[in-house]
């Protein structure tokens, strides 16, 4: 471990102090929010994105920003699905219909 600390430029005591430190208040709140976000995302069949999940959290009474929800979703690797109306790119004209069989084959 001493070699790794020396290579990274970190003191050995600093490494052990960091390892023994408990998670911060923000990290604890983020962990709780991640569970709630995952639950809402799963309940929506993995279609809801950050804005809708934020709205669901606000409806439940959790005060959090959209950007924080987006950051936590990004950290968890989940995202919403955009279902857009498909556009018709080719319109068949009446004249393009099958021609009548004039030779009677």
N, C-alpha and C positions, 0 to 999 in steps of 0.2 A: 504494500500500500504506500510505503514511503516513496518508492520510485515513481509511482503514478502521480502522487501529489507534487513531487519535484518537477516532473515533466509538465504538469498542468499549471504550475506556479501557484499552488495552494498550500498553505501550511497544514501540517498533519493535525494540529489541534483544531484548526478551523474546519477541516473535513469532519472530524468526529463530533464537533459541536453542531454542525449542520445536520449530520445524520441523527443525532439525538433530539433535535428540535422537533416539537410537535407541529402539525399542520396549522397554518394561519387561520384566522377567523374567516377570511375571504375564501380560502380553499375549502373549508368546511361547508360554507353556505353554497359554494359552487357545486360541491358533491351532492348536496340535497336537491339543488335546482336541476342537476343533470338527471337525477332519478325521476323528477316530475316531468321534465321535458321528454325523456324517453317514454314515459307512460302515455303522454298525450300524442306523441308521434306514432307509437304502436297502435293506440286506439283509433287513429285516423287512417289506418292501413298504410302507414308510411308515406302519406301524401302531404301532410301539413308542413309548411315552411315556418321560418322564424316569425313572420307577422301573425299568422293564425295561432301558433303556439303561445306567443306573447299575449294575444287576446284571451286565450283560454286561461292562462296564468292570472291575468288581471281579473277575470270573472270569478276565479276561485279566491282572490284576495291577496295574491302574491305581487308585491310591488317590485318590478324589475324593468330594465330598459330593453328595447328591441335589440339594440346592439349587443347587449350582454347575452341575450338568448341566442343571437346569431353566432357569437363567439363560442359559446358552449356547444352549440350544435356542430360547429366547424371542428372543435376539438374532439367531439365524439364521432365525427365522420358521417353524420346524418344530414340529409337535405330534403327539401320538399320536391314535389313533382309538379311541373307545369303542364296542365292538360289544356291544350289550345284547340280551338275549332279548326278542323282541317280545311284547307282551301282547295277548291277545284281549279286546276291549272289548265285543263283542256276541255273545251266545250264543243261537242260534236254538232256540226251543222246538219240541217235537214237534207241537204244535197249529198252528204257523205253516206247516206244510207245505202243498203244493198240494192244494186240495180236490178230491175226485173229481167227475167230470162226470156229474151225475145227470140232466141233460136230454138227454144223448147228442147233442151238437152235433157 
